[in-house]
Amino acid sequence: MELVYFAWVRERIGLPKERFETSAATVNELVDELRAREERYALAFSDLTALRVALDQELSDFDASLSGVREVAFFPPMTGG
């Protein structure tokens, strides 16, 4: 699947996007796999309350299933008007 990172998530990981093979069933399990990869991922995903996730460009929850998902995007909450 394709993982896409925005704003400070991109800055901490050092990549705008990447292809990632996973056996994770949910977004939370995917995040656990990413945290275990390297320190930069552990730092980026240290506080999930500061992040939002979109599955195939639709806002979702971290307990959502990854079944059939092609793209997962991580980004901080958006503000402004």
Sequence and secondary structure as in RCSB ss.txt:
>XXXX:A:sequence
MELVYFAWVRERIGLPKERFETSAATVNELVDELRAREERYALAFSDLTALRVALDQELSDFDASLSGVREVAFF
PPMTGG
>XXXX:A:secstr
 EEEE HHHHHHHT SEEE     SBHHHHHHHHHHH HHHHHHTS GGG EEEETTEEE TT B TT  EEEEE
      
